[in-house]
Amino acid sequence: MIYGLLLVVQVAVSIALIALILMQHGKGADAGAAFGSGASATVFGAAGSANFLSRSTAVLAVVFFLNSLTLAYLAASSPEAESLLDQMEMMEEQGDGPPDLPTDGLPGQESEGGAQPGRPADVPD
């Protein structure tokens, strides 16, 4: 259950990181503002947006990396599930094989008369 919760947190933090990074302006954005472009006026103010967005990005990046390490640790420490074939082989070795299933009328199985179901007895294979 904790693994699923951490996985949901990982996806949410990833989406938030993508949104925050795309909201930040690059180094070339200040050059456009110097020539009269109105790009420097933002919701957070001229200098406040850089501080708020960069600090938020740093905090989310730390949460992302810690969450990634925790998920990796949980995945590595969980016991590996055996395949169904391995489980069947172990059951056969212990004498607890799978129950015998009826094969009457299954395609490819021979019936009592020597012919396959659905095929006449005189047709060669």
Secondary structure as UniProt FT lines:
FT   HELIX           2..23
FT   TURN            27..28
FT   HELIX           29..34
FT   TURN            35..36
FT   HELIX           38..40
FT   TURN            43..44
FT   TURN            46..47
FT   HELIX           48..77
FT   HELIX           84..94
FT   TURN            104..105
FT   TURN            107..108
FT   TURN            112..113
FT   TURN            117..118
FT   TURN            121..122
//
